[in-house]
Amino acid sequence: MNILNIDNLIVIAYLLVTLVVGIYKGRNIKTFKEYAIGDYKFSNSALVATITATWLDAAAVIGTHERVYQFGIVWVVIFLFGVLEIFLFQLLAPRIYRFKGHLSVSEILGTWYGPRARVIGGICVALHSIGIVAAQVGAIGYLCHEFFHISPVIGIIIGAGAVVIYSSFGGIKAVTYTDIIQFAFFMVAIPLIANIMLIKAGGYSGLFEKVPAEHLKIFPNYGSVSEYLVLFLFFAIPLFDSCLIQRVLMANSKEQVVTSFKSTALVMILFYVLCGLIALSVLTINTDLDPNNVLYYTINNYLPVGIKGLGIAGLLAVVMSTADSYLNTSSVAIIHDVVNPLRKTSLSGKQELLIIKLTALIVGVGAILVAISSESMHRIVMKAWIIWAAIMVIPLYAVFFNIKSNAKTFVISILAGIATVVIWLIYDIEAKTGIDSNIPALVANLIAFATASLYYRKYAPEKLSCPV
C-alpha cells in the first residue's frame, strides 16, 4: 500500500482526528454519570449526529446497496419503514424521558420489575451490545482488507483499536463528539458518490431507461406481497434499542428529544434514498457484480482521487460510530447494572470510573477477538438481536405504557422467549423453515407476558404494581 497517495492520507487523517478529538473531549470526565450519559449539555445537532451515526451500521449501509442492486426500490421502501421506526420512537420518547436520571435501560427495568430484572437486563444489554460491537469490528477488518489489501486482522487492530482507546477513555462525551465527525464524513461522502454515479448513469432519464422495470416496482415479482408487508411491519416496530434509550436519557428536555428524533428521521430518509440511487446507478453500468460488493466496487472503481478517500473514510465512519456507542453501552451495563447491584459494598466515585474504563477496554479487546475468530458478521448481528428480542422488548413496552406488572411476570416472559430460542436451536428449525428465532422468541415473550399479567390481574391484583 502506497501510504502517500491522497486517498490513504484522507483516511489516515480521519482516523487521527477521530482519535484525538475523542481523547480530548473525554479528558475531564469526573463521575460515572458523566461517563454514561454526559451532563445534559449536548446540543440538538449533536444529538441528531449521534443518533444517526449510532443507528447506521455496516449492515444498514452495505445492506441497502446490496438489496437495492439485487431487488430494486422495494428495499428502499423497506429501509424507509425503518425510518418510520425512528419517527414512532420519538412519539414514545416522552414516556421514556420520565426516567431521566436513570443511566441505562436496565436500571429502568429494575425500577419496574425489581433488582433481579435489572441484573438480567444488564447481562442482556451487555451480550447484545458486545455482539453488535464484534460485528462492526469485523466489518472494519473487511473494509481495510478490501480497500488497502492488508490483513483483516491488521485492519481490525488499527481501526477498532482507535475506537476502543477513545471510547474506553472518554465515555459518552468522546462517543458523541466523534459521532459528530463521523456523521459529517458519511453525510458528505454519500451525496458526492450519488451525484457522481448518477452522472455516469446518464442522469435521471438514463437511470430510468436502463434500470429493469421490475426494479422500479414497489412489489416486484421476486417475492410475495405478504412477505414484503411482513418486512415493512418488522422494520417499523420500535425495539427500544439500548443506545437509542441512552440518547433519550442524555437529552436536557422532552422537547429536545422529540426534535432530535424528528430531525434524525428526515436525515435518514435522505440517506436511504441516496443509497438506493447509488445502487441503481451502478446497476445501469454493470449488471454482473456480486451484490455484497456493490459499494466496495463503486468506491474502488468509479470514484476520482480524493473522493475515493472520502468514500472510504465515510464508510469507516459508519462502522466506527456504531461500534463506539455499543461499546459504551455494554460497559455501563456491566458495571452499573450487574456488578454494582451484586456488590455488598459500594465503590467510591474514582474506583467506579476507573473500573468502567477498564471494563470498556476489556470488552473492546474481547469484541476484537470475537471478530477475528468469526467468519460471519451477519450471524453475530442476528444472534445479538435474538438475545434482545427474547428478553427485553415486550417488558420494555409494558414499562413505557404504564402496564402494571411484577418480577414474576418478567421472569415468566423471558423464560418463554429463551425456551423458544433453545427449541429453534435443538430442532434446527431455522434450516428447515428459513425463519430465525428472532420473531418467534418475541411472540413467545409477548404471549407469556400477557398471560401472566392477565392471571395476576384476575387472581392476585395486589401483586401487580406501576412504580412510575
Secondary structure in CASP SS format (residue, H / E / C, confidence):
PFRMAT SS
TARGET T0000
AUTHOR 0000-0000-0000
METHOD secondary structure of the structure
MODEL  1
M C 1.00
N C 1.00
I C 1.00
L C 1.00
N C 1.00
I H 1.00
D H 1.00
N H 1.00
L H 1.00
I H 1.00
V H 1.00
I H 1.00
A H 1.00
Y H 1.00
L H 1.00
L H 1.00
V H 1.00
T H 1.00
L H 1.00
V H 1.00
V H 1.00
G H 1.00
I H 1.00
Y H 1.00
K H 1.00
G C 1.00
R C 1.00
N C 1.00
I C 1.00
K C 1.00
T C 1.00
F H 1.00
K H 1.00
E H 1.00
Y H 1.00
A H 1.00
I H 1.00
G C 1.00
D C 1.00
Y C 1.00
K C 1.00
F C 1.00
S C 1.00
N H 1.00
S H 1.00
A H 1.00
L H 1.00
V H 1.00
A H 1.00
T H 1.00
I H 1.00
T H 1.00
A H 1.00
T H 1.00
W H 1.00
L C 1.00
D C 1.00
A H 1.00
A H 1.00
A H 1.00
V H 1.00
I H 1.00
G H 1.00
T H 1.00
H H 1.00
E H 1.00
R H 1.00
V H 1.00
Y H 1.00
Q H 1.00
F H 1.00
G C 1.00
I C 1.00
V H 1.00
W H 1.00
V H 1.00
V H 1.00
I H 1.00
F H 1.00
L H 1.00
F H 1.00
G H 1.00
V H 1.00
L H 1.00
E H 1.00
I H 1.00
F H 1.00
L H 1.00
F H 1.00
Q H 1.00
L H 1.00
L H 1.00
A H 1.00
P H 1.00
R H 1.00
I H 1.00
Y H 1.00
R C 1.00
F C 1.00
K C 1.00
G C 1.00
H C 1.00
L C 1.00
S C 1.00
V H 1.00
S H 1.00
E H 1.00
I H 1.00
L H 1.00
G H 1.00
T H 1.00
W H 1.00
Y H 1.00
G C 1.00
P H 1.00
R H 1.00
A H 1.00
R H 1.00
V H 1.00
I H 1.00
G H 1.00
G H 1.00
I H 1.00
C H 1.00
V H 1.00
A H 1.00
L H 1.00
H H 1.00
S H 1.00
I H 1.00
G H 1.00
I H 1.00
V H 1.00
A H 1.00
A H 1.00
Q H 1.00
V H 1.00
G H 1.00
A H 1.00
I H 1.00
G H 1.00
Y H 1.00
L H 1.00
C H 1.00
H H 1.00
E H 1.00
F H 1.00
F H 1.00
H C 1.00
I C 1.00
S C 1.00
P H 1.00
V H 1.00
I H 1.00
G H 1.00
I H 1.00
I H 1.00
I H 1.00
G H 1.00
A H 1.00
G H 1.00
A H 1.00
V H 1.00
V H 1.00
I H 1.00
Y H 1.00
S H 1.00
S H 1.00
F H 1.00
G H 1.00
G H 1.00
I H 1.00
K H 1.00
A H 1.00
V H 1.00
T H 1.00
Y H 1.00
T H 1.00
D H 1.00
I H 1.00
I H 1.00
Q H 1.00
F H 1.00
A H 1.00
F H 1.00
F H 1.00
M H 1.00
V H 1.00
A H 1.00
I H 1.00
P H 1.00
L H 1.00
I H 1.00
A H 1.00
N H 1.00
I H 1.00
M H 1.00
L H 1.00
I H 1.00
K H 1.00
A C 1.00
G C 1.00
G H 1.00
Y H 1.00
S H 1.00
G H 1.00
L H 1.00
F H 1.00
E H 1.00
K H 1.00
V C 1.00
P C 1.00
A H 1.00
E H 1.00
H H 1.00
L H 1.00
K C 1.00
I C 1.00
F C 1.00
P C 1.00
N C 1.00
Y C 1.00
G C 1.00
S C 1.00
V H 1.00
S H 1.00
E H 1.00
Y H 1.00
L H 1.00
V H 1.00
L H 1.00
F H 1.00
L H 1.00
F H 1.00
F H 1.00
A H 1.00
I C 1.00
P C 1.00
L C 1.00
F C 1.00
D C 1.00
S H 1.00
C H 1.00
L H 1.00
I H 1.00
Q H 1.00
R H 1.00
V H 1.00
L H 1.00
M H 1.00
A C 1.00
N C 1.00
S C 1.00
K H 1.00
E H 1.00
Q H 1.00
V H 1.00
V H 1.00
T H 1.00
S H 1.00
F H 1.00
K H 1.00
S H 1.00
T H 1.00
A H 1.00
L H 1.00
V H 1.00
M H 1.00
I H 1.00
L H 1.00
F H 1.00
Y H 1.00
V H 1.00
L H 1.00
C H 1.00
G H 1.00
L H 1.00
I H 1.00
A H 1.00
L H 1.00
S H 1.00
V H 1.00
L H 1.00
T H 1.00
I H 1.00
N C 1.00
T C 1.00
D C 1.00
L C 1.00
D C 1.00
P H 1.00
N H 1.00
N H 1.00
V H 1.00
L H 1.00
Y H 1.00
Y H 1.00
T H 1.00
I H 1.00
N H 1.00
N H 1.00
Y H 1.00
L C 1.00
P C 1.00
V C 1.00
G C 1.00
I H 1.00
K H 1.00
G H 1.00
L H 1.00
G H 1.00
I H 1.00
A H 1.00
G H 1.00
L H 1.00
L H 1.00
A H 1.00
V H 1.00
V H 1.00
M H 1.00
S H 1.00
T H 1.00
A H 1.00
D H 1.00
S H 1.00
Y H 1.00
L H 1.00
N H 1.00
T H 1.00
S H 1.00
S H 1.00
V H 1.00
A H 1.00
I H 1.00
I H 1.00
H H 1.00
D H 1.00
V H 1.00
V H 1.00
N H 1.00
P H 1.00
L H 1.00
R C 1.00
K C 1.00
T C 1.00
S C 1.00
L C 1.00
S C 1.00
G H 1.00
K H 1.00
Q H 1.00
E H 1.00
L H 1.00
L H 1.00
I H 1.00
I H 1.00
K H 1.00
L H 1.00
T H 1.00
A H 1.00
L H 1.00
I H 1.00
V H 1.00
G H 1.00
V H 1.00
G H 1.00
A H 1.00
I H 1.00
L H 1.00
V H 1.00
A H 1.00
I H 1.00
S H 1.00
S C 1.00
E C 1.00
S C 1.00
M H 1.00
H H 1.00
R H 1.00
I H 1.00
V H 1.00
M H 1.00
K H 1.00
A H 1.00
W H 1.00
I H 1.00
I H 1.00
W H 1.00
A H 1.00
A H 1.00
I H 1.00
M C 1.00
V H 1.00
I H 1.00
P H 1.00
L H 1.00
Y H 1.00
A H 1.00
V H 1.00
F H 1.00
F C 1.00
N C 1.00
I C 1.00
K C 1.00
S E 1.00
N C 1.00
A H 1.00
K H 1.00
T H 1.00
F H 1.00
V H 1.00
I H 1.00
S H 1.00
I H 1.00
L H 1.00
A H 1.00
G H 1.00
I H 1.00
A H 1.00
T H 1.00
V H 1.00
V H 1.00
I H 1.00
W H 1.00
L H 1.00
I H 1.00
Y C 1.00
D C 1.00
I H 1.00
E H 1.00
A H 1.00
K H 1.00
T H 1.00
G C 1.00
I C 1.00
D C 1.00
S C 1.00
N H 1.00
I H 1.00
P H 1.00
A H 1.00
L H 1.00
V H 1.00
A H 1.00
N H 1.00
L H 1.00
I H 1.00
A H 1.00
F H 1.00
A H 1.00
T H 1.00
A H 1.00
S H 1.00
L H 1.00
Y H 1.00
Y H 1.00
R H 1.00
K H 1.00
Y H 1.00
A C 1.00
P H 1.00
E H 1.00
K H 1.00
L C 1.00
S E 1.00
C C 1.00
P C 1.00
V C 1.00
END
